């Protein structure tokens, strides 16, 4: 397996660098099981992305107007998505939300840091349970680890599978808003995001858009 490491300034920079690098080094394959079965993915074997200043606005990708490409995440979507990440409320037809797993753990991690101190490796928030593997579409986000260093709250997140074009910017934008809320509740500053996945990919239906944005060919 080929491991990639990307160091980015902010979330838009992280998204662009990932798209650019994936076009250069990604592996193409036909999906045998999972979302869009029978179609193709372009995917990293494994990638780690360090975002130094994820709180810098805007949180969403930068798309030059001259390209005529819609932003992968619609304006206002992050605010709509945030309850899915932070609360246990489910809409009709949903098997789960990330919030159903995270909501009680968010409160406990805040309590843990406030009452027990910062020097711990136990402030990890899990997404999913053993039964999730039997779902038609198991959770993609599987965990958010946390660390406080130099009075800053940092997140380390892992996705088992991750749509780079739409999912990456929406997920990390909302995760950043969650981190800012937790940092404020704990009484520390906002820190970095380190994200990792063995399944960060582009579906074939956006390959042309990705090439237009990066001016690179597959």
Backbone as CSV, one residue per row, in Angstrom:
resi,resn,N_x,N_y,N_z,CA_x,CA_y,CA_z,C_x,C_y,C_z
1,UNK,0.829,-1.199,0.000,0.000,0.000,0.000,0.867,1.253,0.000
2,UNK,0.375,2.278,-0.684,1.116,3.526,-0.756,0.490,4.534,0.210
3,UNK,1.292,5.036,1.137,0.816,5.993,2.134,1.159,7.411,1.701
4,UNK,0.161,8.279,1.768,0.341,9.678,1.397,0.179,10.561,2.629
5,UNK,0.924,11.667,2.658,0.782,12.655,3.726,0.635,14.032,3.097
6,UNK,-0.385,14.758,3.527,-0.650,16.094,3.012,-0.701,17.061,4.177
7,UNK,0.070,18.125,4.098,0.042,19.183,5.107,-0.612,20.403,4.483
8,UNK,-1.676,20.872,5.110,-2.463,21.956,4.546,-2.580,23.121,5.520
9,UNK,-2.815,24.280,4.949,-2.985,25.487,5.745,-4.366,25.520,6.410
10,UNK,-5.420,25.325,5.594,-6.789,25.401,6.083,-7.630,24.371,5.341
11,UNK,-8.936,24.355,5.589,-9.774,23.309,5.000,-9.896,23.422,3.478
12,UNK,-10.099,24.612,2.903,-10.114,24.690,1.438,-8.799,24.222,0.813
13,UNK,-7.674,24.566,1.435,-6.375,24.123,0.937,-6.250,22.606,1.031
14,UNK,-6.732,22.022,2.114,-6.672,20.562,2.283,-7.474,19.867,1.188
15,UNK,-8.677,20.374,0.904,-9.521,19.774,-0.131,-8.830,19.841,-1.491
16,UNK,-8.327,21.011,-1.855,-7.683,21.164,-3.158,-6.454,20.266,-3.272
17,UNK,-5.616,20.253,-2.248,-4.417,19.413,-2.306,-4.770,17.934,-2.454
18,UNK,-5.824,17.495,-1.760,-6.230,16.092,-1.853,-6.718,15.756,-3.255
19,UNK,-7.537,16.631,-3.836,-8.026,16.385,-5.193,-6.850,16.334,-6.173
20,UNK,-5.938,17.285,-6.053,-4.770,17.370,-6.933,-3.902,16.105,-6.816
21,UNK,-3.621,15.718,-5.576,-2.759,14.557,-5.340,-3.431,13.257,-5.761
22,UNK,-4.740,13.167,-5.548,-5.452,11.940,-5.902,-5.447,11.721,-7.410
23,UNK,-5.626,12.787,-8.183,-5.558,12.663,-9.633,-4.176,12.162,-10.058
24,UNK,-3.170,12.577,-9.322,-1.785,12.205,-9.651,-1.447,10.771,-9.261
25,UNK,-1.939,10.314,-8.114,-1.462,9.038,-7.568,-2.549,8.009,-7.273
26,UNK,-3.824,8.352,-7.447,-4.892,7.460,-7.025,-5.009,6.187,-7.845
27,UNK,-5.653,5.200,-7.256,-5.885,3.900,-7.902,-7.338,3.837,-8.363
28,UNK,-7.540,3.439,-9.620,-8.893,3.276,-10.149,-9.356,1.838,-9.962
29,UNK,-10.624,1.680,-9.577,-11.182,0.330,-9.494,-12.700,0.386,-9.605
30,UNK,-13.296,-0.747,-9.919,-14.745,-0.871,-10.010,-15.291,-1.310,-8.656
31,UNK,-16.321,-0.624,-8.180,-16.903,-0.904,-6.859,-17.719,-2.201,-6.925
32,UNK,-17.334,-3.173,-6.135,-18.035,-4.462,-6.110,-19.096,-4.518,-5.016
33,UNK,-18.933,-3.709,-3.982,-19.914,-3.643,-2.898,-19.848,-2.240,-2.315
34,UNK,-21.010,-1.669,-1.992,-21.050,-0.349,-1.393,-21.753,0.672,-2.271
35,UNK,-21.615,1.932,-1.921,-22.272,3.008,-2.653,-21.823,3.022,-4.109
36,UNK,-22.786,3.212,-5.007,-22.526,3.281,-6.453,-21.858,2.006,-6.982
37,UNK,-22.358,0.867,-6.523,-21.838,-0.420,-6.971,-21.841,-0.493,-8.494
38,UNK,-20.746,-0.981,-9.073,-20.622,-1.099,-10.513,-19.959,0.095,-11.166
39,UNK,-19.875,1.230,-10.458,-19.184,2.389,-10.982,-17.723,2.375,-10.520
40,UNK,-16.985,3.399,-10.903,-15.556,3.431,-10.605,-15.233,4.453,-9.529
41,UNK,-14.206,4.151,-8.773,-13.623,5.095,-7.832,-12.159,5.319,-8.183
42,UNK,-11.691,6.526,-7.865,-10.269,6.841,-7.848,-9.934,7.068,-6.388
43,UNK,-8.992,6.313,-5.823,-8.861,6.268,-4.370,-7.405,6.211,-3.920
44,UNK,-7.121,6.872,-2.799,-5.844,6.694,-2.111,-5.834,5.333,-1.419
45,UNK,-4.675,4.687,-1.356,-4.537,3.510,-0.506,-4.721,3.895,0.957
46,UNK,-4.025,4.953,1.354,-4.155,5.483,2.723,-3.589,6.900,2.708
47,UNK,-4.301,7.817,3.321,-3.841,9.203,3.339,-4.060,9.808,4.718
48,UNK,-3.108,10.617,5.134,-3.211,11.403,6.361,-3.089,12.872,5.976
49,UNK,-4.004,13.679,6.477,-4.024,15.107,6.166,-3.915,15.893,7.470
50,UNK,-2.920,16.737,7.578,-2.755,17.614,8.737,-3.181,19.020,8.327
51,UNK,-4.189,19.538,9.003,-4.692,20.883,8.715,-4.287,21.782,9.877
52,UNK,-3.381,22.690,9.616,-2.800,23.520,10.668,-3.788,24.524,11.254
53,UNK,-4.568,25.170,10.387,-5.483,26.226,10.842,-6.881,25.980,10.272
54,UNK,-7.545,24.929,10.736,-8.838,24.562,10.155,-9.958,25.549,10.445
55,UNK,-9.741,26.447,11.409,-10.784,27.413,11.746,-10.812,28.644,10.865
56,UNK,-9.824,28.794,9.974,-9.793,29.952,9.079,-10.998,29.896,8.140
57,UNK,-11.720,31.013,8.042,-12.862,31.088,7.135,-12.416,31.584,5.772
58,UNK,-13.118,31.130,4.706,-14.259,30.213,4.705,-13.822,28.765,4.944
59,UNK,-14.777,27.945,5.397,-14.490,26.542,5.663,-14.649,25.678,4.412
60,UNK,-15.380,26.178,3.429,-15.709,25.383,2.243,-14.718,25.628,1.105
61,UNK,-14.673,24.725,0.117,-13.701,24.841,-0.975,-13.783,26.164,-1.716
62,UNK,-12.646,26.544,-2.264,-12.532,27.748,-3.076,-12.652,27.347,-4.540
63,UNK,-13.731,27.783,-5.199,-13.949,27.474,-6.603,-13.939,28.783,-7.387
64,UNK,-12.908,29.044,-8.193,-12.877,30.271,-8.987,-14.111,30.376,-9.887
65,UNK,-14.817,31.507,-9.861,-16.040,31.654,-10.666,-15.831,31.392,-12.147
66,UNK,-14.653,31.703,-12.670,-14.389,31.534,-14.096,-14.499,30.082,-14.547
67,UNK,-14.344,29.138,-13.614,-14.415,27.727,-13.990,-15.840,27.259,-14.244
68,UNK,-16.827,27.975,-13.688,-18.213,27.587,-13.882,-18.601,26.296,-13.199
69,UNK,-17.888,25.944,-12.117,-18.152,24.713,-11.365,-18.884,25.067,-10.075
70,UNK,-19.992,24.402,-9.760,-20.667,24.680,-8.487,-19.817,24.233,-7.316
71,UNK,-19.926,24.944,-6.194,-19.211,24.516,-5.001,-19.714,23.142,-4.577
72,UNK,-18.823,22.228,-4.200,-19.263,20.894,-3.782,-20.234,20.907,-2.598
73,UNK,-20.196,21.959,-1.787,-21.088,22.070,-0.635,-21.877,23.363,-0.765
74,UNK,-23.191,23.259,-0.781,-24.045,24.425,-0.955,-23.955,25.368,0.243
75,UNK,-24.124,26.651,-0.005,-24.117,27.642,1.059,-25.216,27.320,2.066
76,UNK,-24.864,27.324,3.349,-25.825,27.039,4.405,-25.934,25.575,4.784
77,UNK,-25.284,24.683,4.007,-25.408,23.254,4.286,-24.765,22.867,5.607
78,UNK,-23.646,23.495,5.955,-22.962,23.131,7.199,-23.879,23.313,8.400
79,UNK,-24.617,24.406,8.415,-25.515,24.667,9.537,-26.632,23.627,9.593
80,UNK,-27.082,23.158,8.431,-28.103,22.119,8.402,-27.530,20.759,8.812
81,UNK,-26.269,20.534,8.474,-25.620,19.248,8.734,-25.207,19.091,10.198
82,UNK,-24.938,20.204,10.861,-24.389,20.147,12.214,-25.241,19.336,13.188
83,UNK,-26.592,19.466,13.187,-27.381,18.622,14.102,-27.197,17.126,13.852
84,UNK,-26.951,16.729,12.589,-26.694,15.324,12.269,-25.433,14.832,12.970
85,UNK,-24.480,15.741,13.161,-23.208,15.388,13.790,-23.280,15.435,15.307
86,UNK,-24.101,16.330,15.850,-24.039,16.628,17.285,-25.234,16.160,18.096
87,UNK,-26.356,15.813,17.442,-27.543,15.409,18.192,-28.019,14.047,17.729
88,UNK,-28.812,13.393,18.566,-29.249,12.026,18.270,-30.545,11.978,17.472
89,UNK,-31.103,13.134,17.094,-32.361,13.157,16.342,-32.164,12.525,14.966
90,UNK,-33.093,11.639,14.565,-33.028,10.985,13.269,-34.234,11.386,12.420
91,UNK,-33.995,11.522,11.131,-35.069,11.807,10.193,-35.645,10.490,9.671
92,UNK,-36.902,10.508,9.166,-37.487,9.285,8.606,-36.598,8.700,7.509
93,UNK,-36.389,7.396,7.578,-35.586,6.714,6.577,-34.105,6.615,6.913
94,UNK,-33.663,7.286,7.962,-32.247,7.221,8.339,-31.992,6.025,9.262
95,UNK,-30.970,5.236,8.936,-30.593,4.113,9.801,-29.887,4.606,11.060
96,UNK,-29.180,5.715,10.945,-28.400,6.253,12.060,-28.038,7.693,11.745
97,UNK,-27.549,8.377,12.753,-26.840,9.645,12.539,-25.542,9.560,13.331
98,UNK,-24.546,10.320,12.921,-23.326,10.369,13.715,-23.643,10.875,15.115
99,UNK,-24.589,11.794,15.195,-24.933,12.392,16.479,-25.481,11.415,17.494
100,UNK,-26.161,10.353,17.037,-26.696,9.394,18.006,-25.573,8.716,18.785
101,UNK,-24.411,8.583,18.157,-23.251,8.029,18.840,-22.466,9.110,19.584
102,UNK,-22.346,10.282,18.966,-21.442,11.299,19.495,-22.044,12.151,20.609
103,UNK,-23.346,12.390,20.575,-23.933,13.359,21.505,-23.552,13.110,22.969
104,UNK,-23.753,11.899,23.510,-23.374,11.690,24.915,-21.867,11.742,25.142
105,UNK,-21.089,11.347,24.127,-19.636,11.341,24.283,-19.056,12.757,24.252
106,UNK,-19.673,13.643,23.488,-19.232,15.044,23.460,-19.288,15.628,24.864
107,UNK,-20.411,15.424,25.523,-20.575,15.945,26.879,-19.560,15.331,27.840
108,UNK,-19.290,14.026,27.672,-18.360,13.351,28.583,-16.920,13.809,28.357
109,UNK,-16.528,14.022,27.099,-15.169,14.500,26.827,-14.970,15.895,27.402
110,UNK,-15.969,16.748,27.252,-15.887,18.092,27.844,-15.733,17.987,29.361
111,UNK,-16.562,17.125,29.982,-16.481,16.945,31.439,-15.118,16.401,31.844
112,UNK,-14.640,15.425,31.088,-13.369,14.785,31.400,-12.228,15.799,31.443
113,UNK,-12.145,16.625,30.418,-11.071,17.612,30.363,-11.236,18.690,31.444
114,UNK,-12.455,19.121,31.677,-12.681,20.194,32.655,-12.406,19.731,34.081
115,UNK,-12.797,18.485,34.385,-12.719,18.019,35.765,-11.471,17.202,36.069
116,UNK,-10.956,16.466,35.069,-9.862,15.532,35.329,-8.511,15.999,34.811
117,UNK,-8.497,17.013,33.960,-7.234,17.510,33.430,-7.009,17.113,31.988
118,UNK,-5.953,17.667,31.409,-5.701,17.512,29.982,-4.813,16.318,29.633
119,UNK,-4.083,15.787,30.592,-3.100,14.743,30.279,-3.753,13.366,30.324
120,UNK,-4.472,13.036,29.247,-5.156,11.753,29.146,-5.209,11.317,27.691
121,UNK,-5.266,9.997,27.472,-5.467,9.431,26.144,-6.838,8.766,26.024
122,UNK,-7.739,9.066,26.957,-9.033,8.385,26.982,-10.164,9.188,26.345
123,UNK,-9.902,10.407,25.904,-10.975,11.272,25.390,-11.221,10.998,23.910
124,UNK,-11.654,9.793,23.628,-11.900,9.316,22.262,-13.388,9.062,22.073
125,UNK,-13.939,9.542,20.959,-15.367,9.389,20.687,-15.563,8.408,19.529
126,UNK,-16.293,7.329,19.798,-16.499,6.247,18.839,-17.795,6.444,18.061
127,UNK,-17.760,6.137,16.764,-18.964,6.145,15.935,-19.222,4.717,15.470
128,UNK,-20.445,4.245,15.677,-20.810,2.897,15.255,-20.739,1.892,16.383
129,UNK,-21.230,0.698,16.114,-21.220,-0.415,17.056,-21.067,-1.700,16.252
130,UNK,-20.934,-2.863,16.903,-20.717,-4.094,16.147,-21.819,-4.411,15.135
131,UNK,-23.043,-3.939,15.369,-24.146,-4.227,14.451,-24.090,-3.388,13.184
132,UNK,-23.278,-2.323,13.194,-23.230,-1.419,12.046,-22.735,-2.111,10.780
133,UNK,-21.938,-3.158,10.925,-21.396,-3.838,9.755,-22.487,-4.497,8.913
134,UNK,-23.651,-4.730,9.512,-24.747,-5.370,8.794,-25.642,-4.371,8.072
135,UNK,-25.389,-3.087,8.236,-26.169,-2.069,7.544,-25.781,-2.025,6.070
136,UNK,-26.721,-1.615,5.244,-26.415,-1.445,3.836,-25.401,-0.343,3.600
137,UNK,-25.386,0.650,4.461,-24.443,1.765,4.358,-23.931,2.091,5.754
138,UNK,-22.921,1.366,6.250,-22.404,1.616,7.602,-21.794,3.014,7.713
139,UNK,-21.643,3.518,8.939,-21.040,4.849,9.114,-19.664,4.943,8.463
140,UNK,-19.424,6.060,7.798,-18.108,6.304,7.199,-17.133,6.844,8.242
141,UNK,-17.579,7.839,8.999,-16.781,8.332,10.123,-16.821,7.289,11.226
142,UNK,-15.646,6.867,11.719,-15.636,5.826,12.738,-15.115,6.296,14.078
143,UNK,-14.461,7.452,14.135,-13.996,7.921,15.432,-13.400,9.308,15.365
144,UNK,-13.542,10.021,16.474,-12.891,11.319,16.652,-12.075,11.249,17.930
145,UNK,-10.765,11.234,17.787,-9.887,11.273,18.942,-9.566,12.736,19.247
146,UNK,-9.227,13.016,20.482,-8.965,14.395,20.877,-7.678,14.478,21.682
147,UNK,-7.068,15.635,21.636,-5.866,15.892,22.427,-5.772,17.389,22.700
148,UNK,-5.393,17.736,23.921,-5.129,19.127,24.257,-3.633,19.289,24.467
149,UNK,-3.037,20.159,23.658,-1.629,20.503,23.768,-1.496,22.017,23.632
150,UNK,-0.686,22.596,24.496,-0.446,24.046,24.453,-1.752,24.830,24.513
151,UNK,-2.680,24.330,25.352,-3.958,25.002,25.567,-4.810,25.078,24.299
152,UNK,-4.632,24.093,23.405,-5.431,24.023,22.189,-6.025,22.625,22.053
153,UNK,-7.293,22.561,21.602,-7.960,21.282,21.381,-7.746,20.847,19.934
154,UNK,-7.137,19.662,19.764,-6.884,19.100,18.445,-7.771,17.869,18.243
155,UNK,-8.202,17.657,17.005,-8.988,16.480,16.644,-8.176,15.582,15.719
156,UNK,-8.285,14.262,15.948,-7.724,13.256,15.051,-8.891,12.370,14.624
157,UNK,-9.251,12.412,13.339,-10.461,11.726,12.879,-10.106,10.642,11.872
158,UNK,-10.945,9.592,11.826,-10.724,8.493,10.888,-12.026,8.170,10.156
159,UNK,-11.924,8.072,8.843,-13.035,7.667,7.988,-12.670,6.359,7.293
160,UNK,-13.543,5.350,7.372,-13.283,4.079,6.690,-13.421,4.260,5.190
161,UNK,-14.390,5.097,4.753,-14.608,5.431,3.353,-15.033,6.890,3.317
162,UNK,-14.602,7.630,2.266,-14.785,9.079,2.333,-14.847,9.664,0.936
163,UNK,-15.991,10.230,0.606,-16.171,10.907,-0.675,-15.441,12.245,-0.632
164,UNK,-14.403,12.381,-1.442,-13.576,13.588,-1.399,-14.296,14.810,-1.939
165,UNK,-15.069,14.666,-2.999,-15.631,15.844,-3.651,-16.648,16.558,-2.760
166,UNK,-17.634,15.824,-2.243,-18.692,16.433,-1.427,-18.530,16.173,0.063
167,UNK,-18.233,14.911,0.403,-18.234,14.523,1.806,-17.118,15.151,2.613
168,UNK,-15.909,15.150,2.070,-14.744,15.691,2.774,-14.973,17.133,3.252
169,UNK,-15.350,18.073,2.372,-15.521,19.453,2.853,-16.693,19.618,3.810
170,UNK,-17.798,18.895,3.569,-18.949,19.006,4.466,-18.630,18.411,5.835
171,UNK,-18.030,17.224,5.840,-17.694,16.559,7.099,-16.715,17.376,7.920
172,UNK,-15.608,17.793,7.302,-14.589,18.510,8.069,-15.054,19.898,8.481
173,UNK,-15.874,20.543,7.646,-16.422,21.838,8.053,-17.276,21.716,9.303
174,UNK,-18.143,20.699,9.337,-18.995,20.496,10.509,-18.182,20.026,11.709
175,UNK,-17.195,19.149,11.481,-16.332,18.692,12.570,-15.554,19.863,13.163
176,UNK,-15.133,20.796,12.322,-14.453,21.989,12.825,-15.386,22.818,13.714
177,UNK,-16.637,22.988,13.323,-17.590,23.727,14.154,-17.800,23.014,15.490
178,UNK,-17.857,21.680,15.456,-17.955,20.903,16.698,-16.730,21.142,17.570
179,UNK,-15.552,21.140,16.964,-14.314,21.336,17.734,-14.297,22.723,18.388
180,UNK,-14.741,23.728,17.658,-14.785,25.075,18.220,-15.742,25.147,19.417
181,UNK,-16.894,24.473,19.289,-17.842,24.427,20.409,-17.221,23.739,21.621
182,UNK,-16.556,22.607,21.406,-15.977,21.869,22.512,-14.816,22.631,23.145
183,UNK,-13.981,23.258,22.316,-12.865,24.038,22.852,-13.377,25.168,23.738
184,UNK,-14.415,25.853,23.278,-14.994,26.938,24.072,-15.572,26.414,25.380
185,UNK,-16.236,25.252,25.324,-16.837,24.671,26.531,-15.779,24.216,27.522
186,UNK,-14.655,23.745,27.024,-13.568,23.292,27.900,-12.787,24.472,28.458
187,UNK,-12.706,25.546,27.661,-11.948,26.722,28.077,-10.546,26.768,27.500
188,UNK,-10.381,26.187,26.287,-9.093,26.212,25.600,-9.291,26.810,24.209
189,UNK,-8.182,26.962,23.477,-8.251,27.497,22.124,-8.494,26.381,21.109
190,UNK,-8.861,26.796,19.913,-9.082,25.857,18.823,-7.741,25.418,18.229
191,UNK,-7.626,24.117,17.899,-6.364,23.591,17.388,-6.477,22.969,16.012
192,UNK,-5.621,22.009,15.728,-5.509,21.398,14.401,-6.523,20.269,14.206
193,UNK,-6.679,19.876,12.943,-7.369,18.634,12.584,-6.375,17.746,11.848
194,UNK,-6.273,16.510,12.295,-5.515,15.494,11.566,-6.529,14.435,11.151
195,UNK,-6.671,14.242,9.856,-7.667,13.307,9.333,-6.973,12.197,8.567
196,UNK,-7.504,10.982,8.680,-6.916,9.837,7.991,-8.009,8.954,7.411
197,UNK,-7.682,8.270,6.305,-8.638,7.352,5.692,-7.906,6.383,4.770
198,UNK,-8.388,5.152,4.729,-7.910,4.198,3.724,-8.903,4.135,2.567
199,UNK,-9.832,5.104,2.530,-10.838,5.073,1.476,-11.254,6.443,0.984
200,UNK,-10.351,7.415,0.948,-10.676,8.742,0.433,-10.675,8.670,-1.092
201,UNK,-11.805,9.032,-1.718,-11.965,8.734,-3.129,-12.773,9.793,-3.874
202,UNK,-12.697,9.718,-5.189,-13.566,10.454,-6.105,-14.338,9.440,-6.949
203,UNK,-15.663,9.591,-7.006,-16.461,8.764,-7.898,-16.277,9.230,-9.337
204,UNK,-16.472,8.326,-10.274,-16.193,8.656,-11.672,-17.069,9.779,-12.209
205,UNK,-18.247,9.992,-11.617,-19.122,11.040,-12.152,-18.609,12.459,-11.860
206,UNK,-17.583,12.605,-10.989,-17.009,13.932,-10.746,-15.572,14.043,-11.257
207,UNK,-15.086,13.021,-11.932,-13.705,13.090,-12.419,-13.487,14.290,-13.330
208,UNK,-14.438,14.563,-14.199,-14.284,15.698,-15.115,-14.234,17.019,-14.345
209,UNK,-15.084,17.173,-13.327,-15.067,18.390,-12.511,-13.738,18.528,-11.774
210,UNK,-13.231,17.412,-11.248,-11.954,17.438,-10.528,-10.815,17.861,-11.450
211,UNK,-10.848,17.387,-12.679,-9.811,17.767,-13.636,-9.911,19.249,-14.000
212,UNK,-11.138,19.763,-14.133,-11.312,21.181,-14.417,-10.780,22.039,-13.269
213,UNK,-11.062,21.616,-12.029,-10.641,22.425,-10.876,-9.141,22.451,-10.724
214,UNK,-8.483,21.334,-11.009,-7.035,21.244,-10.781,-6.199,21.498,-12.036
215,UNK,-6.866,21.523,-13.195,-6.148,21.662,-14.469,-5.164,20.511,-14.685
216,UNK,-5.567,19.341,-14.199,-4.742,18.144,-14.387,-5.580,17.058,-15.037
217,UNK,-4.932,16.141,-15.750,-5.622,15.057,-16.427,-5.368,13.730,-15.739
218,UNK,-6.397,12.896,-15.733,-6.251,11.556,-15.175,-5.435,10.679,-16.124
